[in-house]
Amino acid sequence: MNPNRRLIVAWSLLQVTLAGTGCSSTPKVTRQTYTEKVSTVMITQDKKQFVILGERHHYIFTAPEDLVALLGSPLKGKATARFQPFLVTVDGVTTGDFHLTLPAGLSEEEAAQAKAMDFVQQADGSWWHDGTLEGKRYIQGHTLRTGRIHANLSHTYDVTVEAEETAGEKAAQDLASPIASTADGMLMVYFAVLVPILIPLIFLTREKKPTAAAVAPTPASAP
């Protein structure tokens, strides 16, 4: 092998080695799916923070303007909010879609109000509006337990959460919840008082994929 050829080969091997070193230093991210039990959902009195209290974690979102508008509307008594499963990134950022619904049969005035809030009428006459939550996940503090919090939902929901994690490290475990209870039992976050949400809330869980055994065809009986 001539000197120039030898130099090219050596340089190529060096580049491969450096590339491999760079890849190995990047932590591998995986997704863990878990279920959070939720029976309390609140919003701050200033309508800036939307809070979901679970047994293990608290989820604090920037209150979406469309949900805040509905809560201040005469239509809130007819509305329902449905929440999709949440996704938590490695740095604790939490997102999730939600759907606001209004029933069919609204009056002309109510329909005008719904349109002003960007609701879209469906084929069956009902009204829908889609939005997105974005905030942070926090580990529940030792001073505040779910058993001491008054539930405001009709029942406890099993909320599906997909959390990104790196090997040997759980996401957002260092973020302690900023929610605290006052001496008279009121809940606060960042010194803002929390109040219950007064419209029906529904949390949807992610459907489990059928196992191979569940979808396997039944063997034909022998003749």
C-alpha positions as CSV (number, residue, x, y, z in Angstrom):
1,M,0.0,0.0,0.0
2,N,1.5,3.4,-1.0
3,P,1.9,6.2,1.6
4,N,-1.0,8.2,0.2
5,R,-3.4,5.2,0.3
6,R,-2.3,4.4,3.8
7,L,-3.0,8.0,4.9
8,I,-6.5,8.0,3.4
9,V,-7.4,4.7,5.2
10,A,-6.0,5.9,8.5
11,W,-8.1,9.2,8.2
12,S,-11.2,7.2,7.4
13,L,-10.8,5.0,10.4
14,L,-10.3,8.1,12.6
15,Q,-13.6,9.6,11.3
16,V,-15.5,6.4,12.0
17,T,-14.0,6.2,15.6
18,L,-14.9,9.8,16.3
19,A,-18.5,9.4,15.0
20,G,-19.0,6.3,17.1
21,T,-17.7,8.1,20.2
22,G,-20.2,10.9,19.6
23,C,-23.1,8.5,19.2
24,S,-22.3,6.6,22.4
25,S,-22.2,9.8,24.5
26,T,-25.8,10.6,23.5
27,P,-28.2,9.0,26.1
28,K,-30.9,6.8,24.6
29,V,-34.4,8.0,25.1
30,T,-37.2,5.6,25.7
31,R,-40.9,6.0,26.5
32,Q,-42.6,4.6,29.6
33,T,-46.4,4.5,29.7
34,Y,-48.0,4.7,33.1
35,T,-51.5,5.4,34.6
36,E,-52.2,8.4,36.8
37,K,-55.3,8.5,39.0
38,V,-57.0,11.9,38.8
39,S,-60.0,13.2,40.6
40,T,-59.2,16.9,41.0
41,V,-58.8,19.5,38.3
42,M,-58.6,23.2,39.2
43,I,-57.7,26.6,37.8
44,T,-56.2,29.7,39.4
45,Q,-58.6,32.5,40.2
46,D,-56.6,34.7,37.8
47,K,-57.3,32.1,35.1
48,K,-53.6,31.8,34.2
49,Q,-52.8,28.2,35.5
50,F,-54.7,25.0,34.8
51,V,-53.8,22.3,37.3
52,I,-54.5,18.5,37.3
53,L,-53.7,16.7,40.6
54,G,-52.8,13.1,40.3
55,E,-51.8,10.6,43.0
56,R,-48.1,10.6,42.0
57,H,-47.7,13.8,40.1
58,H,-49.1,17.3,39.6
59,Y,-49.5,18.7,36.1
60,I,-49.5,22.5,35.8
61,F,-50.4,24.0,32.4
62,T,-50.7,27.5,31.1
63,A,-54.5,27.9,31.0
64,P,-55.5,27.9,27.3
65,E,-57.4,31.0,26.2
66,D,-60.1,29.0,24.5
67,L,-60.9,27.0,27.7
68,V,-60.8,30.2,29.8
69,A,-63.2,31.9,27.4
70,L,-65.6,29.0,27.7
71,L,-65.4,29.1,31.5
72,G,-66.5,32.7,31.4
73,S,-69.3,32.1,28.9
74,P,-73.0,31.5,29.5
75,L,-72.5,28.3,27.6
76,K,-70.3,26.7,30.2
77,G,-73.3,25.0,31.7
78,K,-73.8,23.0,28.5
79,A,-70.1,22.3,27.8
80,T,-68.0,19.2,28.3
81,A,-64.2,19.0,28.0
82,R,-62.5,15.8,27.0
83,F,-58.7,15.3,27.5
84,Q,-56.4,13.0,25.5
85,P,-53.5,11.1,27.1
86,F,-50.5,13.3,28.0
87,L,-46.9,13.1,26.7
88,V,-44.0,14.1,29.1
89,T,-40.6,14.9,27.5
90,V,-37.3,14.2,29.2
91,D,-37.1,17.7,30.6
92,G,-40.6,17.4,32.1
93,V,-42.5,19.5,29.5
94,T,-46.0,18.0,29.3
95,T,-48.5,18.3,26.4
96,G,-51.9,17.0,25.6
97,D,-54.9,17.7,23.4
98,F,-58.3,18.5,24.6
99,H,-61.7,18.7,22.9
100,L,-64.5,21.1,24.0
101,T,-68.1,20.1,23.1
102,L,-71.5,21.8,23.1
103,P,-74.7,19.9,22.4
104,A,-77.0,20.2,19.3
105,G,-80.0,22.5,19.5
106,L,-78.3,25.8,20.5
107,S,-80.4,28.9,20.0
108,E,-79.3,31.5,17.4
109,E,-77.7,33.6,20.1
110,E,-75.9,30.6,21.6
111,A,-74.7,29.5,18.2
112,A,-73.3,32.9,17.6
113,Q,-71.5,32.7,20.9
114,A,-70.1,29.3,20.0
115,K,-68.8,30.6,16.7
116,A,-67.2,33.5,18.4
117,M,-65.2,31.0,20.4
118,D,-64.2,29.1,17.3
119,F,-66.5,26.1,17.8
120,V,-67.3,24.3,14.6
121,Q,-70.7,22.6,14.2
122,Q,-70.7,18.9,13.3
123,A,-72.9,16.9,11.1
124,D,-75.0,15.8,14.0
125,G,-75.6,19.4,15.1
126,S,-73.2,19.3,18.1
127,W,-70.3,21.8,18.4
128,W,-66.6,21.0,18.8
129,H,-63.4,22.9,19.5
130,D,-59.9,21.4,19.8
131,G,-57.0,22.8,21.8
132,T,-53.7,21.9,23.3
133,L,-52.3,22.0,26.8
134,E,-48.7,22.7,27.5
135,G,-47.0,22.9,30.9
136,K,-44.8,20.9,33.3
137,R,-45.0,17.7,35.3
138,Y,-44.1,17.8,39.0
139,I,-43.5,15.2,41.6
140,Q,-46.1,15.4,44.5
141,G,-44.6,17.0,47.6
142,H,-44.5,15.3,51.0
143,T,-46.6,18.1,52.6
144,L,-49.6,17.6,50.2
145,R,-51.3,14.3,49.7
146,T,-54.2,13.4,47.4
147,G,-56.2,12.1,50.4
148,R,-56.3,15.7,51.8
149,I,-57.5,17.2,48.5
150,H,-61.3,17.5,47.9
151,A,-62.1,15.8,44.6
152,N,-64.3,17.8,42.2
153,L,-64.7,15.3,39.4
154,S,-67.6,12.9,39.3
155,H,-65.3,9.9,39.7
156,T,-61.6,9.1,39.6
157,Y,-60.1,8.8,36.1
158,D,-57.2,6.6,35.1
159,V,-55.2,9.0,32.9
160,T,-52.7,7.6,30.5
161,V,-49.3,9.3,30.5
162,E,-46.4,8.6,28.1
163,A,-43.1,9.8,29.6
164,E,-39.7,10.0,27.9
165,E,-36.8,8.8,30.0
166,T,-33.1,8.2,29.5
167,A,-31.3,5.2,30.8
168,G,-31.0,5.2,34.6
169,E,-32.8,8.5,35.0
170,K,-36.5,9.3,35.4
171,A,-37.9,12.4,33.7
172,A,-38.7,15.5,35.8
173,Q,-38.0,13.8,39.1
174,D,-36.2,16.8,40.4
175,L,-39.2,19.1,39.9
176,A,-41.0,19.4,43.2
177,S,-44.7,20.5,43.1
178,P,-45.2,24.2,43.8
179,I,-48.7,23.5,45.1
180,A,-49.3,24.1,48.8
181,S,-52.2,24.1,51.2
182,T,-53.0,27.0,53.4
183,A,-54.0,26.8,57.1
184,D,-57.7,27.0,56.2
185,G,-57.3,24.2,53.5
186,M,-57.2,26.3,50.4
187,L,-54.8,25.2,47.6
188,M,-52.4,27.6,46.0
189,V,-49.8,27.5,43.2
190,Y,-47.2,30.2,42.9
191,F,-49.2,32.2,45.5
192,A,-52.4,32.1,43.3
193,V,-55.5,30.5,44.8
194,L,-56.9,27.5,43.0
195,V,-60.6,27.0,42.4
196,P,-62.6,24.0,41.0
197,I,-63.5,23.7,37.3
198,L,-67.3,23.9,37.0
199,I,-67.8,22.1,33.7
200,P,-67.9,18.3,33.2
201,L,-64.4,16.9,32.5
202,I,-63.7,13.5,30.9
203,F,-60.2,12.0,30.6
204,L,-59.7,9.4,27.8
205,T,-57.3,6.5,28.2
206,R,-55.2,5.1,25.4
207,E,-56.6,1.9,24.1
208,K,-54.5,-1.2,24.8
209,K,-53.3,-3.0,21.8
210,P,-54.7,-6.6,21.6
211,T,-52.2,-9.3,22.4
212,A,-51.2,-12.0,19.9
213,A,-53.2,-14.5,21.9
214,A,-56.3,-12.3,21.8
215,V,-56.3,-11.9,18.1
216,A,-55.1,-15.4,17.1
217,P,-57.8,-17.3,15.1
218,T,-59.4,-20.3,16.8
219,P,-57.9,-23.5,15.5
220,A,-60.3,-25.5,13.3
221,S,-61.6,-28.7,14.9
222,A,-60.3,-32.0,13.5
223,P,-62.7,-33.8,11.2
